[in-house]
């Protein structure tokens, strides 16, 4: 692994002669499997050399975060020639991230005991409700759980049961978040999560009746003055610049086209399997991330060609049935598409408010609207149940709200 990361023989020899070579190489190989870039892995390998030196590691042993923190402060304070900003906070964080990740990978990082909360059981019941009775997506459940957990942790310092929570407590909690600089859109999400939790708690008789009604989320601007996604011209340029022959380029092009042409969410692309494609009838099936329903699309020519090129020349032969898998074994489904898309957008110099797969979804919807597609058709195409989620693309332009014929996929080209 060291020979693959570095070129100079003196550097390779230095890394190989240091203690715990196998343990370091195992972790670096793990980072490569996680799709980390080579520059990041090189930096981690270099920092691990200092971890061994400053923590006197001749053999692996259990460590805690306090010991890593002390070593990080020493490392950040060293005035070495290759460090441009000695003693800066980012240096200490870099050391802590590399060291903690290494020890955690080997199961030797002593984790601090999680603080117990008197409302832990209540939160578990609410998570069960969201997951099995409401059928919410995992992403929604995770976000809502974090918001409610923050409130319950705060409330546990003042009360022992939910019946003691008063409307003034909720106002104080929201005021504290507002004073921390939380934006209105973030506060609105927090309020919605709290309302849902308190309605559930009221149905179980855990809190005062009507407590959820006192929550009023702040006003949030529905319309944005600038486009969230890139222009369609930039999207086409991005796809053209990804026209390479390397395996990573072939995979990236197929992903970019699925994001841009069909407006698929990242989770929907990750979940695509080889069985979802019916090449005889030239259709493929998408399992929507929200509400779990399925939707079938025709395979557009350009997208089909890109996927075939990826399958024939880039996708590893493995037992994993997901369409997109990691480039290094053990082969498994991708965990995230953000780096695949965002890095190429930034390299291409694309100007956009947001980067990543979802920005291409916005660009797809905006282009469909520009071509005259109705909001109802756009909502159906993107997998929304209603038109409220896509009305933002109109941006107060009444000329784009006209009714047109059904959407034809060839018009996107």
C-alpha positions, 0 to 999 in steps of 0.5 A: 500500500505504501508503494502505491501512495508515494513515489520517492524511495526515501519516503517509502523507506521511511514509512516501511521502517517505522513501527506498526507497518501492517496496522497502518497499511490495513487502515490505509487500505480501508480508507481506499475502499471507502473511496477516499482520494489519494491525497487524503490517504497520503496525508493520513499516512504521514500523520500516522507517523507522527502519531506513533512518534508522539504517543510512543507506539511500539505496539498497539494498545488501548487509548482514549481521546484525552491522550490523543488530544494531548499528543495533538496539542504537542504536534500542532505546536511543533514548528516544522519546516513543512508545516506552514501554520504551526500551532493552528487549530486545524493541525490539532483536529487533523491529528485527532481525526487521523489518530482516532480513526486509526485506533477506532478501526482496530477497536482500541479507542476507548469511547466515553460512556454515553450519558443517560437521559431520563427520556431515553425510553420515550425517544425509543418509542417515538423512533419505533412509531416513525419507523414502523407505523408512519413508514418514514424514510431512514433519512427523515427518521435520523434527522427528526431523532437528532432534533428531538434528542437535543430537546429532551437532553435539554429538558432533562436538566430541568424536569424528570418527566414530560408532564412537567414540561411547560410551554415556556420551556419550549419557548426558552429552548427555541430562543436559545437556538435562535441566539446561537445563530440558527437560521429560520429554515433550521428552526422550522425543521426543529419546530416540525419535529417537536410538534410531531413528537409532542403530538405522539407524546400526547396520544400516549398521555406522557405530556400536557394536552395541547402542548404541541399547539403552542409551537409556531415555527418562524416564517421561511421564504418559500422562493429563492432569488438565485438558482439552487442548481447549475444551469442546464448549459453547465450540466451538459458541459459537465457531462461532456467533460466527464467523457473519459475512459478510466473506470472512475470516469465511466462510473461518474458519467453514468451517475451524472446522467441519472442525476441530471436526465431523470432527477433521481435522488442519491439514495435512489441511484445507490439502491439501483440493482442490475435486476432493475434494468429490463434491456429487452423492453428498454425500461428500468425501475426506481424505488423512491426514497420517500414512501417506498413506492416504485416508478418505471422509466424508459432508458434514454439512449445516452443514459443507456450507452453510459451504463453499458460502457460502465458495465462492460469496461469499469464495473468489477465482476463481483457478487454484489447486485447493486449497479454502482459498487466500489472500485476496490475490493471487497466490493460493496454498494457506494455509500455516498455520491456527493464526492463523485458529483461535487468534485467534478462540478467544482473542477469544471468551475460550475457556479451554483449555490449547492453542489452534489447530486441534489443540485442536478435534480434541481437543474433537471426540474428547472429545465423541464419547467423552462421547456413548458412542462407543467408542475403536475408532470414535473412532480410525477416525474420526480416522484413527489406526491404533490406540487408544493415541493416543485413549485419553487422552480417557478420562481414567481414566473407566471409564464412558466405555469402554463399547461403543456402536453405530457413530458417526453424524455427526448426533450431533455437532450 
